[in-house]
Amino acid sequence: MKVPFFDLKAQYASLRQEVLAALDCAGAKASFIQGEDVDAFEQEFAAYCGVKHCVALNSGTSALHLALLAAGVKAGDEVITTPNSFIATAEAISYTGAKPVFVDIDPRTANIDPTKIPAAVTERTRVILPVHLYGLPAEMDRILKIATQHGVAVIEDACQAHGARYRGARVGGIGQSAAFSFYPSKNLGAYGEGGAITTNSAAIAAQARALRSHGESRRYFHDSIGFNYRMSGFQGAILRLKLQRLDEWNARRRELREIYRRHLAGTRVDFQDPGAAGERVDHLFVVYVADRDAVRAKLEHRGVGTGVHYPLPIHLQKPYQSLGYRQGDFPHTERACERVISMPLYPEMTEEQAAYAAGTLREIVGERG
């Protein structure tokens, strides 16, 4: 049996007629840059996340960048985050001229460890930037308490967590603001790049709206140096259509996750903890195994596609070597990166495919002694 790691073609096939109609409508209106569909999507996604404002953008990286700028982050400041993420989390900090300050993960959750944050806070700290990794919300209560004690803001990197909840509240409205990515493989994916900031602050939303469009307050009147971070009209149309199915797709991801966990119970496989206070949305189903590369090769040989998120932590990436971090500084992150495998998981996947992928992994790694 073949089980691809991800299958965007299957999702497109199920939506094809609706997609073509939505794109035709947007094209007929010549609504190509922002426009009616993007405006409507902003309102609908804000309502979905339970916040007052959504600012649609051209990528999740842009969303992180503008969220940091709107929080007042500038050159010489510091932003605390995790080295166990996609590099865009740190890149956005670097774009502002600020310095990323890394904190190790909790090995149970793979998210930033709140107990290690206070030691990283300095007089230059302006923001704590937790990542809801793989769709599992970070421990926001503890992070918010630390932020309040030190007078700093919290911005959520929710790029992998569309629809996740923490203590009943949707991510995206827990911190001062949040950044989402609509990269095609995300739980809510565009047909190209896309992103958004969500917030309950009218001031942050207004600043982000200006900055995304060359710093303009009105057409051809510019109050600051801004960026071209606007979302295309076609992406807004696609995201409006797919948002209607997000909860259904997330529920299917949870069903598939449970198939994996049942089949892999008692094996030499470790899992990301499901979290006591959060409702995860399983953007990825990751496992941790010994001799990861050999296990992946055997899975691929038997038709099971895999990914690695992420093979090298950010603090060891070449662009961040100047920060002075060394191998061994964040042992839990480094161990996770050495052992992590992302297994196939997408709503169109069948139960038979999930059982085959899990059963194949079980045969490869064996039972616990």
KETI-349752 format. One record per residue (C-alpha): residue number from 1; x, y, z. Coordinates in steps of 0.02 Angstrom, whole numbers. Each point is the difference from the previous one (the first is absolute). Last residue first. Layout:
+---------+--------+--------+--------+
: vexdren :   east :  north :     up :
+---------+--------+--------+--------+
:     NUM :      X :      Y :      Z :
...
+---------+--------+--------+--------+
This chain:
+---------+--------+--------+--------+
: vexdren :   east :  north :     up :
+---------+--------+--------+--------+
:     369 :    553 :   -231 :   1322 :
:     368 :   -101 :    121 :   -105 :
:     367 :    -66 :    -76 :   -159 :
:     366 :     77 :     17 :   -172 :
:     365 :     65 :    150 :    -98 :
:     364 :    -28 :    -66 :   -176 :
:     363 :   -157 :   -104 :     30 :
:     362 :    -83 :    143 :     94 :
:     361 :     44 :    123 :   -138 :
:     360 :    -84 :   -113 :   -127 :
:     359 :   -152 :    -17 :    111 :
:     358 :    -15 :    188 :     18 :
:     357 :     13 :     31 :   -187 :
:     356 :   -119 :   -144 :    -38 :
:     355 :   -126 :     55 :    132 :
:     354 :      3 :    179 :    -65 :
:     353 :    -22 :    -60 :   -180 :
:     352 :   -144 :   -113 :     49 :
:     351 :    -82 :    142 :     96 :
:     350 :      4 :    102 :   -159 :
:     349 :     96 :    163 :    -25 :
:     348 :   -106 :    143 :    -67 :
:     347 :     17 :     96 :    162 :
:     346 :    191 :      2 :     -1 :
:     345 :    131 :    -93 :    103 :
:     344 :    152 :    -95 :    -63 :
:     343 :    133 :    -20 :    136 :
:     342 :    118 :    136 :     57 :
:     341 :    161 :    -75 :     70 :
:     340 :     96 :     72 :    147 :
:     339 :    155 :    -82 :     77 :
:     338 :    147 :    119 :    -28 :
:     337 :   -107 :    156 :      7 :
:     336 :    -77 :    -57 :    165 :
:     335 :    173 :    -31 :     75 :
:     334 :     56 :    175 :    -51 :
:     333 :   -154 :     82 :     72 :
:     332 :     19 :    -92 :    165 :
:     331 :    186 :     37 :      7 :
:     330 :    -10 :    188 :    -24 :
:     329 :    179 :     64 :     25 :
:     328 :     73 :   -168 :    -52 :
:     327 :     65 :     54 :   -169 :
:     326 :     46 :    182 :     16 :
:     325 :    -84 :    170 :      5 :
:     324 :    107 :    151 :    -38 :
:     323 :   -128 :    112 :    -82 :
:     322 :    112 :      5 :   -154 :
:     321 :    -50 :   -180 :    -37 :
:     320 :   -173 :     63 :    -43 :
:     319 :     11 :      9 :   -190 :
:     318 :     88 :   -170 :     -5 :
:     317 :   -135 :   -100 :     89 :
:     316 :     49 :    -68 :    171 :
:     315 :   -115 :    115 :    100 :
:     314 :   -141 :    -40 :   -121 :
:     313 :     -5 :   -185 :     39 :
:     312 :     54 :   -119 :   -139 :
:     311 :   -110 :   -144 :    -63 :
:     310 :   -170 :     83 :     29 :
:     309 :   -136 :    -51 :    -36 :
:     308 :     56 :   -154 :    -95 :
:     307 :   -116 :    -71 :   -133 :
:     306 :    -68 :   -171 :    -45 :
:     305 :    -73 :    -99 :   -145 :
:     304 :    -48 :   -181 :     30 :
:     303 :     24 :   -113 :   -151 :
:     302 :     98 :   -143 :     76 :
:     301 :    169 :     68 :    -53 :
:     300 :    -52 :    170 :     71 :
:     299 :    -32 :    -79 :    169 :
:     298 :    168 :    -89 :     -3 :
:     297 :     91 :    161 :    -45 :
:     296 :    -91 :     94 :    137 :
:     295 :     52 :   -129 :    130 :
:     294 :    182 :     12 :    -56 :
:     293 :     -5 :    189 :     11 :
:     292 :    -79 :     -1 :    173 :
:     291 :    123 :   -115 :     87 :
:     290 :   -102 :      7 :    161 :
:     289 :   -179 :     58 :    -15 :
:     288 :   -107 :    152 :     36 :
:     287 :   -172 :     13 :    -79 :
:     286 :    -86 :    147 :    -81 :
:     285 :   -178 :     19 :    -61 :
:     284 :     -6 :    169 :    -84 :
:     283 :   -132 :    136 :     -7 :
:     282 :    -80 :   -100 :    139 :
:     281 :   -135 :    122 :     58 :
:     280 :     38 :      1 :    185 :
:     279 :   -128 :     37 :    134 :
:     278 :    106 :     71 :    141 :
:     277 :     -6 :    -10 :    189 :
:     276 :     74 :   -173 :     36 :
:     275 :    116 :    -15 :   -149 :
:     274 :      0 :   -139 :   -130 :
:     273 :    182 :    -44 :     43 :
:     272 :    104 :    -14 :   -158 :
:     271 :     29 :   -184 :    -25 :
:     270 :    137 :   -127 :     35 :
:     269 :     23 :   -159 :   -102 :
:     268 :     80 :   -164 :     52 :
:     267 :   -171 :    -84 :     -5 :
:     266 :   -128 :    -28 :    136 :
:     265 :   -138 :     98 :    -85 :
:     264 :     41 :     31 :   -184 :
:     263 :   -162 :    -67 :    -73 :
:     262 :   -108 :     94 :    123 :
:     261 :    100 :    162 :    -17 :
:     260 :     -8 :     -2 :   -188 :
:     259 :   -186 :    -31 :     -4 :
:     258 :    -21 :    139 :    128 :
:     257 :     92 :    122 :   -113 :
:     256 :   -114 :    -47 :   -144 :
:     255 :   -154 :     46 :    100 :
:     254 :     80 :    164 :     55 :
:     253 :     40 :     44 :   -181 :
:     252 :   -181 :    -34 :    -46 :
:     251 :    -58 :    123 :    133 :
:     250 :    120 :    130 :    -70 :
:     249 :    -74 :    -26 :   -174 :
:     248 :   -177 :     25 :     63 :
:     247 :     51 :    154 :     99 :
:     246 :     86 :     73 :   -154 :
:     245 :   -140 :    -31 :   -123 :
:     244 :    -77 :    174 :     -9 :
:     243 :    175 :     73 :      6 :
:     242 :     34 :    -84 :   -169 :
:     241 :   -118 :    110 :    -99 :
:     240 :     54 :    162 :     83 :
:     239 :    182 :    -52 :    -22 :
:     238 :    -21 :    -28 :   -186 :
:     237 :    -82 :    170 :    -28 :
:     236 :    131 :     90 :    104 :
:     235 :    136 :    -88 :    -97 :
:     234 :    -76 :     58 :   -165 :
:     233 :     -6 :    180 :     63 :
:     232 :    187 :      5 :     33 :
:     231 :     62 :     36 :    175 :
:     230 :    102 :    158 :     29 :
:     229 :    175 :     -1 :     75 :
:     228 :     77 :    138 :   -108 :
:     227 :     92 :     86 :    140 :
:     226 :     -1 :    162 :     98 :
:     225 :    105 :    155 :     24 :
:     224 :   -113 :    116 :     97 :
:     223 :   -144 :    123 :    -17 :
:     222 :    -34 :    -30 :   -185 :
:     221 :   -136 :     88 :    -99 :
:     220 :    -21 :    -80 :   -172 :
:     219 :   -169 :    -78 :     45 :
:     218 :    -36 :     25 :    183 :
:     217 :    100 :    -26 :    160 :
:     216 :    139 :    -81 :   -101 :
:     215 :    147 :    -90 :     78 :
:     214 :     41 :    -93 :   -161 :
:     213 :   -153 :   -113 :      7 :
:     212 :     35 :   -128 :    137 :
:     211 :     62 :    139 :    115 :
:     210 :   -166 :     93 :     -3 :
:     209 :   -105 :   -152 :     38 :
:     208 :    122 :    -55 :    136 :
:     207 :    -10 :    170 :     84 :
:     206 :   -189 :     -1 :     -3 :
:     205 :     -8 :   -177 :     69 :
:     204 :    121 :     41 :    141 :
:     203 :    -99 :    157 :     45 :
:     202 :   -168 :    -91 :     -5 :
:     201 :     67 :   -128 :    124 :
:     200 :    -97 :   -163 :     13 :
:     199 :    124 :    -86 :   -113 :
:     198 :     21 :   -118 :   -148 :
:     197 :    141 :     17 :   -126 :
:     196 :    -14 :    -93 :   -164 :
:     195 :     93 :   -106 :   -127 :
:     194 :      3 :    -56 :   -180 :
:     193 :    110 :    -89 :   -127 :
:     192 :    -72 :   -102 :   -142 :
:     191 :   -164 :    -92 :    -20 :
:     190 :    -46 :     42 :    179 :
:     189 :      9 :   -120 :    146 :
:     188 :   -104 :    -19 :    157 :
:     187 :     73 :   -154 :     84 :
:     186 :    166 :     52 :    -78 :
:     185 :     68 :    -84 :   -157 :
:     184 :    -40 :    145 :   -116 :
:     183 :     86 :    134 :    107 :
:     182 :   -138 :     94 :     90 :
:     181 :    110 :     62 :    142 :
:     180 :    -69 :     79 :    158 :
:     179 :     75 :    132 :    115 :
:     178 :    -73 :     48 :    167 :
:     177 :    -31 :    158 :     99 :
:     176 :      7 :     63 :    179 :
:     175 :    -12 :   -181 :     54 :
:     174 :   -154 :   -109 :     20 :
:     173 :    -98 :     51 :   -154 :
:     172 :     85 :   -101 :   -135 :
:     171 :    -21 :   -167 :     87 :
:     170 :   -183 :    -37 :     26 :
:     169 :    -59 :      5 :    178 :
:     168 :    -63 :   -155 :     91 :
:     167 :    147 :    -19 :    118 :
:     166 :    115 :     14 :   -151 :
:     165 :    -81 :    -34 :   -167 :
:     164 :     65 :    -48 :   -171 :
:     163 :    -96 :     61 :   -153 :
:     162 :    150 :     40 :   -110 :
:     161 :    155 :    -57 :     96 :
:     160 :    152 :    -13 :   -113 :
:     159 :     32 :    186 :    -30 :
:     158 :    -60 :     41 :    176 :
:     157 :    158 :     93 :     50 :
:     156 :    -83 :     89 :    145 :
:     155 :     61 :    172 :     52 :
:     154 :     22 :     36 :    185 :
:     153 :     47 :    174 :     60 :
:     152 :    121 :     48 :    138 :
:     151 :    -25 :     79 :    172 :
:     150 :    106 :   -124 :     97 :
:     149 :   -135 :    -70 :    115 :
:     148 :   -129 :     13 :   -139 :
:     147 :    109 :   -101 :   -119 :
:     146 :     29 :   -135 :    131 :
:     145 :   -187 :    -15 :     30 :
:     144 :    -34 :     -5 :   -187 :
:     143 :    123 :   -143 :    -21 :
:     142 :    -75 :    -99 :    143 :
:     141 :   -176 :     17 :    -68 :
:     140 :     58 :    -27 :   -179 :
:     139 :     73 :   -173 :     18 :
:     138 :     32 :    -20 :   -188 :
:     137 :   -143 :    -56 :   -110 :
:     136 :     25 :   -163 :    -97 :
:     135 :    -22 :     22 :   -188 :
:     134 :    169 :    -72 :    -51 :
:     133 :     83 :    133 :    107 :
:     132 :   -104 :    137 :     78 :
:     131 :    152 :    114 :     -1 :
:     130 :     32 :    120 :    144 :
:     129 :     63 :    176 :    -36 :
:     128 :     41 :     95 :    160 :
:     127 :     20 :    184 :    -40 :
:     126 :     97 :    154 :     52 :
:     125 :    154 :    -68 :     90 :
:     124 :    138 :    131 :     12 :
:     123 :      0 :     10 :    190 :
:     122 :     31 :   -186 :      1 :
:     121 :   -110 :   -156 :      0 :
:     120 :     87 :   -165 :    -37 :
:     119 :     -3 :    -64 :    180 :
:     118 :   -187 :     33 :      6 :
:     117 :    -32 :   -110 :   -155 :
:     116 :     67 :   -166 :     63 :
:     115 :   -153 :    -52 :     99 :
:     114 :   -110 :     42 :   -150 :
:     113 :     78 :   -139 :   -106 :
:     112 :    -27 :     43 :   -184 :
:     111 :    -97 :   -136 :    -90 :
:     110 :     62 :   -176 :    -39 :
:     109 :   -142 :    -60 :    115 :
:     108 :     83 :   -129 :    112 :
:     107 :    178 :     58 :    -31 :
:     106 :    -42 :    175 :     65 :
:     105 :     96 :    107 :   -120 :
:     104 :    159 :    102 :     21 :
:     103 :      1 :    191 :      0 :
:     102 :     72 :    105 :   -141 :
:     101 :     33 :    186 :     -3 :
:     100 :    -29 :     74 :   -173 :
:      99 :     81 :    172 :    -16 :
:      98 :    -93 :    150 :    -69 :
:      97 :     36 :     86 :   -166 :
:      96 :   -183 :    -13 :    -50 :
:      95 :     40 :   -124 :   -139 :
:      94 :     97 :   -106 :    127 :
:      93 :   -158 :    -33 :     99 :
:      92 :    -89 :    -55 :   -158 :
:      91 :    146 :   -113 :    -40 :
:      90 :    -15 :    -87 :    168 :
:      89 :   -176 :    -66 :    -28 :
:      88 :     37 :    -19 :   -185 :
:      87 :    131 :   -133 :     44 :
:      86 :   -133 :   -133 :     25 :
:      85 :    -10 :    -47 :    183 :
:      84 :     97 :    -81 :    141 :
:      83 :    117 :    144 :     43 :
:      82 :   -137 :     73 :    111 :
:      81 :    -38 :    184 :     32 :
:      80 :     52 :    150 :    102 :
:      79 :     10 :    167 :    -91 :
:      78 :    139 :    123 :     36 :
:      77 :     12 :    185 :    -43 :
:      76 :    151 :     87 :    -75 :
:      75 :    -84 :     39 :   -165 :
:      74 :   -188 :     13 :     19 :
:      73 :   -152 :    -87 :     72 :
:      72 :   -144 :    122 :     24 :
:      71 :   -138 :   -131 :     13 :
:      70 :    -59 :     53 :   -174 :
:      69 :    174 :    -42 :    -65 :
:      68 :    -11 :   -174 :     77 :
:      67 :   -172 :    -33 :    -74 :
:      66 :     62 :     68 :   -166 :
:      65 :    144 :   -125 :    -10 :
:      64 :   -101 :   -149 :     61 :
:      63 :   -135 :     34 :   -128 :
:      62 :    129 :     23 :   -137 :
:      61 :     70 :   -171 :     42 :
:      60 :   -175 :    -72 :     -4 :
:      59 :    -18 :     59 :   -179 :
:      58 :    -85 :    126 :   -116 :
:      57 :   -105 :     88 :    130 :
:      56 :   -177 :      6 :     68 :
:      55 :    -30 :    110 :    152 :
:      54 :   -126 :    -73 :    122 :
:      53 :    -86 :    101 :    135 :
:      52 :   -124 :    -20 :    141 :
:      51 :     46 :   -174 :     58 :
:      50 :    -95 :   -164 :     24 :
:      49 :    111 :   -100 :   -118 :
:      48 :   -147 :    -42 :   -114 :
:      47 :    -66 :    179 :      9 :
:      46 :    171 :     67 :    -50 :
:      45 :      7 :   -129 :   -140 :
:      44 :   -168 :     56 :    -67 :
:      43 :     37 :    185 :      6 :
:      42 :    171 :    -18 :    -80 :
:      41 :    -73 :   -119 :   -130 :
:      40 :   -128 :    131 :    -49 :
:      39 :    133 :    133 :    -27 :
:      38 :    105 :   -124 :    -99 :
:      37 :   -151 :    -48 :   -106 :
:      36 :    -47 :    182 :    -33 :
:      35 :    170 :     67 :    -50 :
:      34 :    177 :    -48 :     48 :
:      33 :     93 :      2 :   -166 :
:      32 :    -90 :    -91 :   -143 :
:      31 :   -182 :     50 :     13 :
:      30 :    -34 :     16 :   -187 :
:      29 :   -183 :    -32 :     49 :
:      28 :    -11 :   -136 :   -132 :
:      27 :    163 :    -71 :     63 :
:      26 :    -65 :    -16 :    177 :
:      25 :   -157 :    -87 :    -62 :
:      24 :    100 :   -116 :   -112 :
:      23 :    114 :    -43 :    145 :
:      22 :   -147 :    -44 :    111 :
:      21 :    -84 :   -103 :   -137 :
:      20 :    161 :    -94 :    -37 :
:      19 :     25 :    -37 :    184 :
:      18 :   -178 :    -62 :     23 :
:      17 :     18 :   -117 :   -149 :
:      16 :    169 :    -65 :     56 :
:      15 :    -33 :    -27 :    186 :
:      14 :     20 :   -189 :     16 :
:      13 :    131 :     -4 :   -139 :
:      12 :     97 :    138 :     85 :
:      11 :      9 :   -100 :    161 :
:      10 :     65 :   -153 :    -91 :
:       9 :    128 :    103 :    -96 :
:       8 :     70 :     73 :    161 :
:       7 :     61 :   -172 :     54 :
:       6 :    125 :     -5 :    143 :
:       5 :    126 :   -128 :     60 :
:       4 :    -58 :   -119 :   -135 :
:       3 :    -63 :   -170 :     56 :
:       2 :     29 :   -133 :   -133 :
:       1 :    -57 :   -176 :     38 :
+---------+--------+--------+--------+
